[in-house]
Amino acid sequence: MNDINHGTKNKLWAFKELLKIVFFYLVISLAASIMIHLLKLPMWVALDAVDILSSVYVVWLLRHDDTAELKERINFRNFSISGAVALTLAGFVFAEIINFIDGIILSGFISVEPNETAVSENVLLPTVVLLGPVCEELLFRFGMTELLREHFRPWFVILSVTALFAVSHSYNIQGVLNVFFSLLPAILVCFYTKNLLYSIFSHILHNAMCYIPFGDMRIMGKALYYEKNGFEIPSVYYLIICIAVCMICTAWSVRVFMRKTKSE
């Protein structure tokens, strides 16, 4: 009975600390939005401020947690670049496959405001491909994940933190699902290897790929996407390519991490 009560208290403590992080992030984001309108600050300044302050707060909050030391979560020695690239590509094309499915289904029932298809000119490249990913990974994958890891089941930790991360981007429902599934493969590996480098690397590479003008590309004379009721739906040709790339990258990822697991 005492063990059960102790476990319940630990869960409540972890949940309370998680709420602190979420509340801090919301307050900082709100303050940044107000400052943008009042002081006419550039968008990248506000985004950088939110990312930096939130990540610093998380690291400070977990400074006395012996089970979540940041230096132990960044392991270059056991990091596989090919595995990280395969994870990123697998996640990217998997999200495109999900776009096709949810786009076909949801566009028949509802309309949404289209997501932006390109990175805003008001946001600097270093913010998108370096500072933002690193800070967000510290906030979500280090802070939130490590708070919950020891107290909840892995599937709950992975899905809940990834969902919070996706919702924080304020996209339409298709965009939220895209963000969720695009980073999920790397997040799974990050969770089980306890190496934050996998999600950081994948996040950086994924954001860099957002600068590629996929919307202007064509296959067999057809655009990669078409729009219906605000949903962006991949063409059949592009979908086939995504499925093939997803299978190849998934197979390579499994091979890399199974080999690493055996060697360790």
BELUR-V744012 format. One record per pair of residues at least 24 apart in sequence whose ideal C-beta (glycine too) atoms are under 7 Angstrom apart, sorted by sequence separation. I is the first residue (numbers start at 1). GAP is how many residues later the second one is. D is the distance in Angstrom with one decimal. If there is no record, write none. Layout:
i & gap & d
I & GAP & D
I & GAP & D
This chain:
i & gap & d
140 & 24 & 6.7
182 & 24 & 6.0
28 & 25 & 5.3
140 & 25 & 4.6
162 & 25 & 5.7
28 & 26 & 6.0
25 & 29 & 5.0
158 & 29 & 6.2
24 & 30 & 6.7
158 & 30 & 6.4
24 & 33 & 5.4
158 & 33 & 5.6
21 & 37 & 6.0
154 & 37 & 6.5
21 & 40 & 6.9
17 & 44 & 6.7
141 & 46 & 6.7
145 & 46 & 6.6
141 & 49 & 5.9
142 & 54 & 5.8
141 & 55 & 6.0
115 & 56 & 5.0
115 & 57 & 5.7
174 & 57 & 5.4
141 & 58 & 4.8
172 & 58 & 6.7
174 & 58 & 6.7
113 & 59 & 5.9
115 & 59 & 7.0
137 & 59 & 6.2
112 & 60 & 4.1
115 & 60 & 4.2
112 & 61 & 6.4
112 & 62 & 6.9
137 & 62 & 5.2
137 & 63 & 4.7
134 & 66 & 6.0
137 & 66 & 5.8
106 & 67 & 6.8
133 & 67 & 6.2
136 & 67 & 6.8
185 & 68 & 6.8
189 & 68 & 6.3
73 & 69 & 6.1
133 & 70 & 3.7
103 & 71 & 6.3
133 & 71 & 4.6
70 & 72 & 6.5
102 & 72 & 5.7
130 & 74 & 6.5
133 & 74 & 5.7
99 & 75 & 6.3
102 & 75 & 5.6
129 & 75 & 5.6
132 & 75 & 6.8
47 & 76 & 6.4
43 & 77 & 6.4
44 & 78 & 6.6
68 & 78 & 3.6
129 & 78 & 4.9
43 & 79 & 3.9
44 & 79 & 4.9
48 & 79 & 5.7
59 & 79 & 6.4
98 & 79 & 5.7
99 & 79 & 6.0
128 & 79 & 5.0
129 & 79 & 4.7
42 & 80 & 6.2
43 & 80 & 5.5
44 & 80 & 4.5
47 & 80 & 5.7
51 & 80 & 6.2
55 & 80 & 4.0
58 & 80 & 5.9
98 & 80 & 6.9
51 & 81 & 5.5
54 & 81 & 6.7
58 & 81 & 5.3
62 & 81 & 6.3
65 & 81 & 7.0
61 & 82 & 6.9
44 & 83 & 4.8
48 & 83 & 5.9
52 & 83 & 6.0
55 & 83 & 3.9
67 & 83 & 6.0
95 & 83 & 4.6
98 & 83 & 4.9
51 & 84 & 3.5
55 & 84 & 5.2
58 & 84 & 6.6
62 & 84 & 6.3
47 & 85 & 6.7
51 & 85 & 6.4
54 & 85 & 4.9
58 & 85 & 3.2
95 & 86 & 4.4
94 & 87 & 5.5
95 & 87 & 3.8
91 & 90 & 6.8
92 & 90 & 5.6
91 & 91 & 4.5
119 & 91 & 5.4
91 & 92 & 5.7
119 & 92 & 6.0
91 & 93 & 6.2
91 & 94 & 4.5
90 & 95 & 5.1
91 & 95 & 6.1
87 & 98 & 4.8
88 & 98 & 6.5
117 & 98 & 5.0
87 & 99 & 4.4
87 & 102 & 6.0
87 & 111 & 6.6
91 & 111 & 6.6
114 & 113 & 6.6
84 & 114 & 5.5
88 & 114 & 4.3
92 & 114 & 6.2
87 & 115 & 5.5
79 & 116 & 6.4
114 & 116 & 4.8
78 & 117 & 6.4
84 & 117 & 4.4
88 & 117 & 4.6
92 & 117 & 6.4
112 & 117 & 7.0
113 & 117 & 5.8
79 & 118 & 4.9
84 & 118 & 6.0
88 & 118 & 5.8
111 & 118 & 4.1
112 & 118 & 3.9
110 & 119 & 6.9
111 & 119 & 5.3
112 & 119 & 6.6
75 & 120 & 4.7
73 & 121 & 6.1
76 & 121 & 6.9
107 & 121 & 4.2
21 & 122 & 5.7
73 & 122 & 6.7
74 & 122 & 5.5
75 & 122 & 6.7
107 & 122 & 4.4
21 & 123 & 6.2
73 & 123 & 4.3
74 & 123 & 5.9
107 & 124 & 4.2
103 & 125 & 6.9
106 & 125 & 6.2
18 & 126 & 5.9
103 & 128 & 4.1
18 & 129 & 5.5
103 & 129 & 6.5
104 & 129 & 6.3
17 & 130 & 5.2
18 & 130 & 6.7
103 & 130 & 3.7
14 & 133 & 5.0
99 & 133 & 6.3
100 & 133 & 5.9
14 & 134 & 5.6
99 & 134 & 6.7
100 & 134 & 4.8
99 & 135 & 5.8
14 & 137 & 4.5
96 & 138 & 5.4
100 & 139 & 5.2
11 & 140 & 4.7
10 & 141 & 5.1
11 & 141 & 6.9
97 & 142 & 6.7
97 & 145 & 5.4
96 & 146 & 4.6
97 & 146 & 6.4
93 & 149 & 4.0
97 & 149 & 6.5
93 & 152 & 4.6
94 & 152 & 5.2
93 & 153 & 4.6
89 & 156 & 6.2
90 & 156 & 5.6
90 & 159 & 3.8
89 & 160 & 4.5
90 & 160 & 5.0
86 & 163 & 4.4
90 & 163 & 6.0
86 & 166 & 4.4
87 & 166 & 5.3
86 & 167 & 4.5
83 & 170 & 5.9
86 & 170 & 6.8
83 & 173 & 3.8
82 & 174 & 6.3
83 & 174 & 6.1
80 & 176 & 5.3
80 & 180 & 6.5
78 & 182 & 6.9
